[in-house]
Amino acid sequence: MERAHLDELIELENRYWWHVAKRNIATDLLRKYVPSPARIVEGGIGAAGNLLNWKQCGYDVSGLDIMDDSVTHAKSIGIDEIYKHDLQQPWPVAQDSFGGVVLLDVLEHVADPVKVLKEAAKTLQGTGKIIFTVPAYPFLFSDWDERLGHYRRYTPAMMREQVAAAGLKIEKLRYWNSFTFPAAIFIRTMRRFFPSRKGTEFPRVGNLTNKALIAAAKIETKVSNKLSVPFGLSLVGVISK
């Protein structure tokens, strides 16, 4: 991650719809599968807003990130157990010690996601879970993904294959962010023909639009608890040993 992107995360993480909605989804899954006061570790902490939120929810939190600035910022906001670390290497935490591992939009950033899943699983207690999100649909891969450092976008089959290769199993897997899917199709298609020279900035939206998108994500989550959402820009799921 570039320093400019981290600065943007620090600015937006607690209010921008994408980050808020994703954190809400992960928090709902944690409450269901890894209720507090469990010990959890996040791989790829970004601006550490997730960890701070989960700490306030009663979780005992730790984090790993390869970026020095992310580690420094996390410690400055009160997250003490933070390590600079490459997630593809053995994790610097005790094995069988965590109730949950959280990997939000992380696996697409690494060359060997199966290795990351294996290392994450080693830290889990017997009934522990891995909560994850990844970007969906390889055909949407664009210059935006390249600038963000993505190796790939996922299909459900790809995700299941990698989880199985790590000796783990999928407990839950669904799409999310169906409500911006049509707009994304248009924008990503245009970028194939007219690549953007912009950086990795998130598209700004007005306050009302931001609130509407957060509300749409909550509605989608409620619907997905009863019906299968057939498409979406991301996959979200739960993995167990």
KABELWO-V713586 format. One line per field, one symbol per residue. phi: phi as a letter, one per 40 degrees, with the letter a starting at -180 (. if undefined). A space follows every 10 residues. Layout:
BEGIN
phi: ???
END
This chain:
BEGIN
phi: .cdcccdccd cbdcbcdccc cccccccccc ccbbcccccb bbcgcfcgcc ccccccchcc bbabacbdcc cccdccbhcc cbbcacccbd ccbccfbbca bbbcfbcccb cbcccccccc cccccdbcbb babacbgdcc dacdccccgc cabbbdcccc ccccccgbbc caaacagccb ddccdccccc cccbdccccb ccccbccccd cccccccccd cccccbbccc aicbbbabbb c
END
